[in-house]
Amino acid sequence: MARTIGPVCKLCRREGEKLFLKGARCLSPKCAIERRGYAPGQHGKTSQFKRGRSTDYLNQLREKQKARRIYGVLEAQFRRYYEIAQRSKGVTGAMLLSLLESRLDNVVFRLGLATSRAQGRQLVAHGHIDVNGRRTKSPSYVCKAGDVITIHPTSQTSPYFKNVQKEVAEYVPPKWLSLDPSQMSGKVHSRPNREEIDLSLNEQLIVEYYSR
């Protein structure tokens, strides 16, 4: 299963904004954007990215890369999501974000069971998450309305999930999800619409990139 194994803080610096790839660290003074708010690399301080010169293609590419990095998917997989969204009814850009939001690793993150999407991916891949009572180890599983997300029985007594249960006691998930902290379970009520996805992404630029 391919994944990014390099320093993810460089990805935020490349995009020039926080992508919240490392959970609580992104909210602390240790955040790379706070310490070094310029593009990575030898010429980061004087790069084209820093000076702000841009073209339509560059803007489209950067938006696509930003979305990929937020959700932690590689190019081939991201393009497949785009093709599925293109064939679906509705606005292609909004459908693309809805598909990405419905990934199981993202749902685990949105339910407050993980501090980042990367951690959500790890929890799923290590078999800690059940969907509708069945262990599911595929982070890319696209959740549907009615799916119930629970902690696998053998994982419920682990110190990590005991701490999480305390932390999510007053956590309020997005409207398209519901959470029962006492049972450490969540339910997907619907696919999220664009208004329910709180990300500063311009999905139209992504559509334009793939429509070239």
RAGITA-V374164 format. One line per field, one symbol per residue. phi: phi as a letter, one per 30 degrees, with the letter a starting at -180 (. if undefined). psi: psi as a letter, one per 40 degrees, with the letter a starting at -180 (. if undefined). burial: + if it has 24 or more other C-alpha atoms within 12 Angstrom, else -. Layout:
phi=???
psi=???
burial=???
This chain:
phi=.dadcddddddddddiadchcbidedccddeddddbdbddjecedcdeeddjdabddddddddddddeddcicddddddddddddddddjdeddddddddddeddddedddidbdaddddddddddidccbhicdbccddecdcejdccbdeedcdcdeeddddeddcecdcdeddbbbcddchbbbccaddcddccdbdccddddddddcd
psi=hiiheaheddddddeeihefefbddeeieehddddgfiiiidfddeidddeehiidddddddddddddddefiiddddddddddddeiiahddddddddddeidddddddeeeieidddddddddefehihfehhhehdehhiihehhhihhdeedeidddddddddedehhiideiihgddefiiihdihiiddehgigigdddddddee.
burial=-------++++++++++++++++--+----+++----+++--------+---------+++++++++++++++----++-++--+------+++++++++++++++++++++++++++++++++--+++++---++-+++++++--++++++---+----+--++--+----++-++++++--+++++-+++++--+---+++++++--+--
